[in-house]
Amino acid sequence: MDITKTTYFLSLEYRDSSVRVTVSEKNTPVVPVPV
């Protein structure tokens, strides 16, 4: 796989997990964030 693509996907994954963490801290129960 291309290094640029790998970095891009990792960035998306990191950002997505950050959003989920923020949401889970504010809301209970935790609702999955649609991508």
N, C-alpha and C positions, 0 to 999 in steps of 0.2 A: 504494500500500500504506500501511497505517496506520503512523505513526511508532512506536507502541508495539510493533507486531508486528515491524517492522524491527529495533528494538533487541533484542527478545526473540530473534530468529533470530541476530543477530550475537553475542549473549551465548552462545547454545548453540554456535555455530560456534567461538567463541573457547575455550570450555570444552572442547569436543571435541578441538580441536587441542592444547590444553595436556595433556590426558590422553594423547594419542598421543605427544607429545614426552617425557613422563615415562616412558611405557612403552618407547619406543625407546631411551632412555638406559639403562634397566635390562636390557633383553632384546635379544639378538642371536641369530637374525635378528628383524627387527621384525614383530610380528604385529598386523594391523589390529584396532582396538578396535571391537567391535560396538556399534551405537548402541541 
